[in-house]
Amino acid sequence: MQRANCCYFWEQANPETGLVKDRANTRKLSSDASNVASIAATGFGLTALCIADQRGFLSRSEARLRVIRTLDFLSHKLPHHRGFLYHWANINTGERVWDSEVSSVDTAILLCGR
């Protein structure tokens, strides 16, 4: 169960941005063209990377590289408003989608990683 959960956050994240999909269709993963990421899911994803490293599901270097890329993208490229992030973003570009709100709750989940 732990491995499967960690795999979700690894496989459903853009490896360049680190943003994690809001949801994925488990029956059609190969054809899932959704490009909507959740800031909260990205926070959970950062925690999952730490767990995956500790449990040996990923190598330390793989997890470390993904964390660094994610944090770099979040701090330098992801749009924000006075430090708060938009709830949903394009997984590839970080651009706000669906006219989503600035969310203090989702920003907190991202920053806390859980």
CORSULKA-V742360 format. One record per run of one state. SS is the DSSP state (h for helix, s for strand, l for the rest). FROM is the first residue (numbers start at 1). TO is the last residue. If there is no record, write none. Layout:
# CORSULKA-V742360
ss-><SS,SS>
from-><FROM,FROM>
to-><TO,TO>
This chain:
# CORSULKA-V742360
ss-><l,h,l,s,l,s,l,h,l,s,h,l,h,l,s,l,s,l,s,l,s,l,s,l,h,l>
from-><1,2,12,13,14,20,22,29,32,36,39,56,60,77,80,82,84,87,88,91,96,97,102,103,104,113>
to-><1,11,12,13,19,21,28,31,35,38,55,59,76,79,81,83,86,87,90,95,96,101,102,103,112,114>
